[in-house]
Amino acid sequence: MKQKLPTIPGPIGVFDSGYGGLTILSKIREALPQYDYIYLGDNARSPYGTRSFEIVYEFTLQAVTRLFEMGCHLVILACNTASAKALRSIQMNDLPEMDPARRVLGVIRPTVECIGNITHSRHVGILATAGTIKSESYPLEIHKLFPDIQVEGEACPLWVSLVENNEAEGDGTDYFVRKYINELLSKDEQIDTVILGCTHYPILLPKIEKHMPKGITTVAQGELVATSLKDYLQRHPEMDTKCTKGGNCTYYTTEAEEKFTESASTFLNEAVTVQRIEL
């Protein structure tokens, strides 16, 4: 029997497969500090970037369902892989069945919407996980809005591991940052804008900017997603009234609490308390 979801107002849910979504959450909280948030990290099953569409969809749906059960009416998939591989199916197939009034939003569309104003050469590069690159979500979304923009993508399979193992500032990281940037730019010398299509990558921004040739704009997602969410809530007062505003944030992880607490401080620069849950 289908479980009845809570109807009273609740927090905004933010989901990620790991820690990268914390870079999105921190920017959202800067822009919209008055709202309540629940952050759910499926750290035990991270990373999602190398998993199949079916598995990413299954895991993401489990997380979204759990956040709905916790009272969220609006959930942000702060994960490019989940946005690329699961968002559309959940929006089209699952939401009508679960509760047509609830909403799940991703991070790809808000990022893409701004690109037309940033690139001058109309040549754009994407650095992302293998899963996001393989899904071709960025080229598809970009071409819907800007058919004239040329898009090239490069998978950076080691970047997430480097961040999650606290190696973002290590000397060896420079090699892998330089390697993937060079591989991307060798595909199209006219690229003037590079999107960081993974929420972990802003942690590598100092090294990415160090190795990115001058004149190329690097686009991180946090502020774009935060601005887009702010705009969304202004345009949808019926959703805004379902989001509680107490300025609180609760954290949940599917991994050990100590591990999450230790790693989360890298992303948030603040101590957090977290509870472990099963999905």
C-alpha positions as CSV (number, residue, x, y, z in Angstrom):
1,M,0.0,0.0,0.0
2,K,1.3,3.5,-0.9
3,Q,2.4,5.5,2.1
4,K,0.7,8.8,2.7
5,L,3.1,11.7,2.5
6,P,3.0,14.5,5.1
7,T,1.0,17.5,3.8
8,I,2.1,20.2,6.3
9,P,4.9,22.6,5.2
10,G,8.4,21.2,5.5
11,P,12.1,21.9,4.7
12,I,13.6,22.1,1.2
13,G,15.4,18.8,0.5
14,V,18.9,18.7,-1.0
15,F,20.2,15.4,-2.2
16,D,23.6,14.3,-3.4
17,S,25.3,11.0,-3.8
18,G,28.2,12.2,-1.7
19,Y,29.6,15.5,-0.4
20,G,29.7,17.6,-3.5
21,G,26.1,18.7,-3.0
22,L,27.3,20.6,0.1
23,T,28.9,23.2,-2.3
24,I,25.4,23.7,-3.8
25,L,23.8,23.8,-0.3
26,S,26.2,26.4,1.0
27,K,25.4,28.8,-1.9
28,I,21.6,28.1,-1.6
29,R,21.8,28.9,2.2
30,E,23.8,32.1,1.4
31,A,21.1,33.2,-1.0
32,L,18.1,31.9,1.0
33,P,19.1,31.8,4.7
34,Q,15.6,32.0,6.0
35,Y,14.5,28.5,4.8
36,D,14.8,25.2,6.5
37,Y,16.8,22.5,4.7
38,I,17.5,18.7,5.0
39,Y,20.7,17.5,3.3
40,L,20.8,13.8,2.5
41,G,24.1,12.3,1.3
42,D,24.1,8.7,0.0
43,N,27.7,8.5,0.9
44,A,27.7,4.7,1.5
45,R,26.9,4.2,-2.2
46,S,28.9,7.0,-3.7
47,P,30.2,7.7,-6.3
48,Y,27.2,7.6,-8.7
49,G,29.3,8.8,-11.7
50,T,30.3,5.3,-12.9
51,R,27.0,3.5,-12.2
52,S,24.4,2.6,-14.8
53,F,21.3,4.7,-15.6
54,E,19.0,2.1,-13.9
55,I,21.0,2.0,-10.6
56,V,21.3,5.8,-10.4
57,Y,17.6,6.2,-11.1
58,E,16.7,3.5,-8.4
59,F,19.0,5.1,-5.8
60,T,17.9,8.7,-6.5
61,L,14.2,7.7,-6.3
62,Q,14.8,6.0,-2.9
63,A,16.4,9.3,-1.7
64,V,13.7,11.5,-3.1
65,T,11.0,9.3,-1.6
66,R,12.7,9.5,1.8
67,L,13.0,13.3,1.7
68,F,9.2,13.5,0.8
69,E,8.5,11.2,3.8
70,M,10.5,13.6,6.0
71,G,8.2,16.4,4.9
72,C,9.9,18.0,2.0
73,H,7.6,19.3,-0.8
74,L,10.6,20.5,-2.9
75,V,13.8,18.5,-3.5
76,I,16.9,19.7,-5.3
77,L,19.1,17.0,-6.9
78,A,22.4,18.7,-6.1
79,C,24.2,16.0,-8.1
80,N,24.9,16.2,-11.8
81,T,24.8,12.4,-12.3
82,A,21.4,12.1,-10.6
83,S,20.2,15.2,-12.6
84,A,21.4,13.6,-15.8
85,K,20.3,10.1,-15.3
86,A,17.2,10.2,-13.0
87,L,15.6,13.6,-12.9
88,R,13.4,13.3,-16.1
89,S,12.1,9.8,-15.2
90,I,11.2,10.9,-11.7
91,Q,9.5,14.1,-12.9
92,M,7.5,12.3,-15.6
93,N,6.8,8.9,-14.2
94,D,7.0,9.0,-10.4
95,L,5.8,12.4,-9.3
96,P,2.3,12.1,-10.9
97,E,1.9,8.8,-8.9
98,M,3.5,10.0,-5.6
99,D,2.1,13.5,-5.4
100,P,1.7,15.8,-8.5
101,A,2.1,18.9,-6.3
102,R,5.6,18.0,-5.2
103,R,8.6,19.1,-7.2
104,V,12.1,17.7,-7.9
105,L,14.6,20.1,-9.6
106,G,18.1,19.4,-10.9
107,V,21.3,21.4,-11.3
108,I,21.9,21.1,-15.1
109,R,19.2,23.3,-16.4
110,P,20.0,26.3,-14.2
111,T,23.6,26.0,-15.2
112,V,22.9,25.9,-18.9
113,E,20.4,28.8,-18.8
114,C,23.3,31.3,-18.1
115,I,25.8,30.0,-20.7
116,G,24.4,32.0,-23.6
117,N,25.4,35.2,-21.8
118,I,28.9,34.0,-20.9
119,T,30.4,32.5,-24.0
120,H,31.5,34.8,-26.8
121,S,33.1,32.2,-29.1
122,R,30.0,30.0,-28.8
123,H,32.3,27.1,-28.0
124,V,31.8,25.5,-24.6
125,G,33.5,22.7,-22.7
126,I,32.2,20.4,-19.9
127,L,34.3,18.8,-17.3
128,A,32.2,16.2,-15.4
129,T,32.0,12.5,-14.3
130,A,31.9,9.7,-16.8
131,G,28.2,9.2,-16.1
132,T,27.3,12.8,-16.8
133,I,29.4,13.0,-20.0
134,K,28.0,9.7,-21.3
135,S,24.4,10.9,-20.7
136,E,25.0,13.9,-23.0
137,S,22.7,15.9,-20.8
138,Y,24.7,19.1,-21.1
139,P,24.9,19.2,-24.9
140,L,21.2,18.3,-25.1
141,E,20.1,21.0,-22.7
142,I,22.5,23.6,-24.2
143,H,21.2,22.9,-27.7
144,K,17.6,23.2,-26.7
145,L,18.3,26.8,-25.6
146,F,21.3,27.7,-27.8
147,P,21.4,25.6,-31.0
148,D,24.4,27.6,-32.2
149,I,26.7,26.6,-29.3
150,Q,29.3,23.9,-29.9
151,V,29.8,21.6,-26.9
152,E,32.7,19.3,-26.1
153,G,32.9,17.2,-22.9
154,E,35.7,15.4,-21.0
155,A,35.3,12.9,-18.2
156,C,37.5,13.5,-15.2
157,P,37.3,10.1,-13.4
158,L,39.7,10.9,-10.6
159,W,38.6,14.3,-9.5
160,V,35.8,13.2,-7.1
161,S,38.2,10.7,-5.4
162,L,40.8,13.3,-5.0
163,V,38.3,15.7,-3.3
164,E,36.7,13.0,-1.1
165,N,40.2,11.8,0.1
166,N,41.1,15.3,1.1
167,E,43.8,15.5,-1.7
168,A,42.4,18.7,-3.3
169,E,45.4,20.7,-2.3
170,G,48.0,17.9,-2.8
171,D,50.9,18.3,-5.3
172,G,49.9,15.2,-7.2
173,T,46.4,16.7,-7.9
174,D,48.0,19.3,-10.2
175,Y,48.9,16.6,-12.7
176,F,45.3,15.2,-13.0
177,V,43.8,18.7,-13.1
178,R,46.1,19.8,-15.9
179,K,45.7,16.5,-17.8
180,Y,41.9,16.7,-18.1
181,I,41.8,20.4,-18.9
182,N,44.4,19.8,-21.7
183,E,42.4,16.9,-23.0
184,L,39.2,18.9,-23.2
185,L,40.9,21.9,-24.8
186,S,42.7,19.8,-27.4
187,K,39.2,18.8,-28.7
188,D,38.3,22.4,-29.6
189,E,40.7,25.3,-29.4
190,Q,37.9,27.8,-29.6
191,I,36.4,26.9,-26.2
192,D,36.1,30.1,-24.1
193,T,33.8,28.8,-21.3
194,V,34.2,25.6,-19.3
195,I,31.4,24.3,-17.1
196,L,32.3,22.3,-14.0
197,G,29.6,19.7,-14.4
198,C,30.1,18.1,-11.0
199,T,29.4,19.6,-7.6
200,H,32.7,18.3,-6.1
201,Y,34.8,20.3,-8.6
202,P,34.5,23.8,-6.9
203,I,36.8,22.4,-4.2
204,L,39.4,22.0,-6.9
205,L,38.8,25.6,-8.2
206,P,42.2,27.0,-7.1
207,K,44.0,24.4,-9.1
208,I,41.6,24.5,-12.0
209,E,42.0,28.2,-12.3
210,K,45.8,27.8,-12.0
211,H,45.9,25.4,-15.0
212,M,43.1,26.9,-17.1
213,P,44.5,29.2,-19.9
214,K,43.9,32.9,-19.5
215,G,40.8,34.1,-21.3
216,I,38.7,31.0,-20.5
217,T,35.8,31.4,-18.1
218,T,35.3,28.7,-15.5
219,V,31.7,28.3,-14.5
220,A,30.9,26.6,-11.1
221,Q,27.3,25.8,-10.4
222,G,26.5,26.8,-6.8
223,E,25.6,30.5,-7.3
224,L,23.7,29.7,-10.5
225,V,21.5,27.0,-8.8
226,A,20.9,29.3,-5.8
227,T,19.8,32.2,-8.0
228,S,17.6,29.9,-10.0
229,L,16.0,28.5,-6.9
230,K,15.3,32.0,-5.5
231,D,13.7,32.9,-8.8
232,Y,11.7,29.6,-8.8
233,L,10.2,30.3,-5.3
234,Q,9.3,33.8,-6.3
235,R,7.5,32.6,-9.4
236,H,5.8,29.7,-7.5
237,P,4.2,31.2,-4.3
238,E,2.2,28.0,-3.9
239,M,5.5,26.1,-3.4
240,D,7.0,28.8,-1.3
241,T,4.2,28.5,1.3
242,K,5.0,24.8,1.6
243,C,8.6,25.5,2.6
244,T,9.2,26.2,6.3
245,K,11.3,29.2,7.3
246,G,13.3,28.7,10.5
247,G,16.8,29.0,9.2
248,N,17.7,25.4,10.2
249,C,19.6,22.7,8.4
250,T,19.6,19.0,9.3
251,Y,22.1,16.5,7.8
252,Y,21.6,12.8,7.1
253,T,24.1,10.3,5.6
254,T,24.0,6.6,4.7
255,E,27.7,6.3,5.7
256,A,29.2,6.5,9.2
257,E,28.5,9.7,11.0
258,E,32.2,10.4,11.9
259,K,33.3,10.0,8.3
260,F,30.6,12.5,7.1
261,T,31.3,15.0,9.9
262,E,35.1,15.0,9.0
263,S,34.6,15.3,5.3
264,A,31.7,17.8,5.4
265,S,34.0,20.4,7.1
266,T,36.1,20.4,3.9
267,F,33.1,21.6,2.0
268,L,31.3,23.8,4.5
269,N,34.0,25.3,6.7
270,E,31.8,24.6,9.7
271,A,31.1,21.7,12.1
272,V,27.9,19.8,11.4
273,T,26.0,17.2,13.3
274,V,24.7,14.3,11.2
275,Q,22.4,11.3,11.6
276,R,22.9,8.0,9.9
277,I,19.9,6.6,8.0
278,E,19.2,3.6,5.7
279,L,17.7,4.1,2.3
